Amino acid sequence: MTAALAPATALDAADWRARRRAHEERVDAWLAPHLTRRRSGVKHPVEDFLFTYYSHRPAQLRRWHPGAGVVLRDADPAEFGRDYQATGAGLTLDTDRVRARRAESIAWIRTLLAATAGRPAHFGCFGLHEWAMVYRQTQDEVRHNAWPLRLSPEATAAVVEERGVRCSHFDAFRFFTAPARPLNLLTPTRETQHALEQPGCLHANMDLRMRNSGNFPRWGVSKRYEADNRGRDQ
C-alpha cells in the first residue's frame, strides 16, 4: 500500500533559493577541509570515512533538494534533474517516477528499519567489532596505518580472545580479519540482515545515513542534513 503524501507546500523563488544557498554554505563548511586534504593527498581517518564507506560524492551532498510534496515556483527543471516535473503551480518531485525506479530498494529498506526498530536493543558488544577488524594484523596491515593503534597487536588480540565478539551487523562483520570471524557469536550475511539487525547496534544507526543518502531527493535535504550530522558526531 502506498502512503498518501501531505498537501503540497509552495515556495516562492526568493524563499527556495535562500534555503538552497543556506544549505550550500552549511555543507561547504564541512566539504572545504575534506576537498583541501584530498587535493593535497592528506588522509583523515575519521572524516574520509563519511565519503568512502558511504560512497557519496561531495557534489551530491552539496546539492539541495526540497523533498516530496514541495512546489518550487519559477524553478528551472534543468537545475534539479530527471526526478522533477513541471506543473502549473511550479516544479515538484515526481514521486511516482522515484517510486517506480526505486520500489524494490524502498521496500527492502522499510522492512529492514521496521524489523530493527521492533526488536529489543542489545548493548553487550562494547564496540569490539572495530577490534576484530584489526585482529592479528601488524601495524603495516592496518587500513589506517599512518595512525598507530594505542594497543599493540598482541594486546588487541588478547582482549578479543578474552571477551569474544557479539556482532550482528553484516557491514561490520564483512570487514573482520579472517581469523576474527570464527570468534564472533553470529555469522551475519546480507541475506540474514533483516533477521539479525537490532537497534542497539552502532552500525545500524550509522546506516540511517546510508539509507537516507540512497533515497534523496525523495526525503529532502533537511533529513539528509540530520543524518549527516549524526554520522559526523558518531
N, C-alpha and C positions, 0 to 999 in steps of 0.2 A: 504494500500500500504506500502511496506517495503522500508525504505530509504537505499540507497546503501552506503556501507562503503568506506572510503577513502583507497587508496592502502596501503598495509601493510608496517609498519616500522620494520626493523630488528635490533635487539640489540645484540651485541656480549656479551659473558658471563661476561667479566670484567665490561661492561657497566651496564647491568641489575642488576648484583649483587651489584654494587656500589649504584645504585638507591634504591635497596631494603634495603641495610644497612643504607643509609641516612634516609629513611622513618622510619625504626625501631628506630633509635636514636632520631629522632624528636618526635615520638609518645611516646617513653619511658619517655621523659621529662614530658609529661602530665600524663602518667599512674603511674609512680613511687609513687607520693604523694597519688594518689587515692588508690592504692593497699596497701600502708603502712597504711592508715587510715582504710581500710576495714579489714585488719588483726588485727588491734587494736580495732575494733568496734567503731571507731570515725566517726561521721557523718559530712558531709559538705552540707549545704542547697542549694548550687548552683552547684558545680561540680558533686555531686552524681546524680543530675537530668539528666545529659548527659548520664548516664548509666541505670537509672531506667525508665525514660519516654520513651527513645528510645530503651530500651531492647537490647542493643548492648554490647556484651561481650568484655572486654579488648583484649582478644586474637584475636578477629575478627578485631578490629581496628588496631592492630599491624601488621596484615598480609598484605603484599604488593601485589598489582595486577597491571599489566601493562595496562589493559584496552583493548578494542576491537581494532583489526587491528594492533596489535603489535606481532611480532615473536621473541621469545627468543631462541637464539642459545645455544646448549649444556645444555638445561634445562631438569630436571627430572620431568616427569608428576606427580609423586607421591608428589612432593613438592607443587603442585598448585591445585590439586583436580579434581573433576569429570567434571568441566566445560571446561577443557582444552583438546586439542587434539594434538597429534604429527603429524607433516607434514614433507615433505622432507627438508623444509627450517628450521624447528625448531618447538618449542611449541607455540601454539597460542590459544586464547579463541575460543571455539566452539560457535559462536554466534547463529547458528541455534538451537542448543540444549538449550541455555539460553532462546531464544525467545519462543521455544515450551513449556518450562516449566513455563515461567512467562508471557505468552502472555496476559492473562486476566488482570494481575496486571499492566503490562506496559501500556496497552490501557487505563485502569482506571486512572492511574497517568497522562498520557499525556492529557486526556480530562480535568482532574482537573486543571492542570497547564495552559493549553490554556484558559480555562474559567476564571481562576483567573486573568491571565495577560490581558485578553481582557476587563476587567471592570474598571471603574474609581475607584480610591482609596478613601476610607473614613477614616478620621483620628480622628473622634469625640468620640472614645470610651475611650480615656485617660487611657487605661490600667486598667479600673475598673473591668475587668474580674478577676483579681487577688484578688480584694477586695471582689467580690462575692463568691470566693472560701472559704472565712473565715467569711462570713456574718452570724451574730448571733451565732457565735461559742465562747465558752470560750477559754482561753489560753490553757487549757488542751486538748481541742478538735482539736486545730490547728495541721495540719500534722507535721510541723517542730516546735514543741512546745518547743524545747530546746533553741530557739532564740525568745525572746519576740518581739511582734509587737510594732512599735513606737506609734501607736494609741491604745487606749482602744477599746474593742469590741463595746462599745456604740458609740464612735466617728466614728469608721469604718462604723457601720450600718447607722449612720446619713448621712454620705457622700453618701453611696449607695442609700439611700432612697431619698435624695435631687436631685441627678443628674440622677438616673436611670442607666441602663446598656444597651449598644448597641453592644452586642457581636454576630458576625456572624459565629463564628468558633466552630464546634461541639466538637472538642477535648479540648476546653477550657470550653465550656458550660457544658459538662458532669461532670465536677468537681465542679460546683456551689453547694452550700448547697441547700437543698430543699426549704427553704423559699426565697432564692435569685432568683430561676428560674422564678417565675411569674413576677419579676421586670425587666426581660430582654425584649427588644423590639421584639426579634425574638425567635423562638424555634427551633434551629438547630438540625438536625438529620444526621446520616450517609447518609441516602438516599437523603437528600437535600443539601449535601455538594457541589456538582458541581454547584448548583444554587445559593448558598449563599457566597461562598468563594470570597474574594476580596483582592487586593494587598496591601492595607494599613494596613492589619492585621499583628501584630507581629507574631502570631502563624502560619499564612500561610507562612511566610518567614522562621520561625524556621523549619517548616516541609519540607523545601527543603532538610534538612539534613536527615530527616527520609526517604524521598522517595529515596534519594541517597543511604543510607545505605542498603535499601532493594534490590537495584539493582546492587551493585558491585558484581562480578568483571567486569560487562559489562562496567561500566563507568571508572573504573581505579582509582588509588589511588590519583591522583592529584585533581580531582573534589571532592573526599571524604574528602581530607585534607582541601580544601577550605570551604566545608560545615561544617566541624568540627570547623574550625577557627571561622566561622560565628556564630555557635551555642554557642561557648565558650564566644565570645565577647558579645553576647546578654544576 
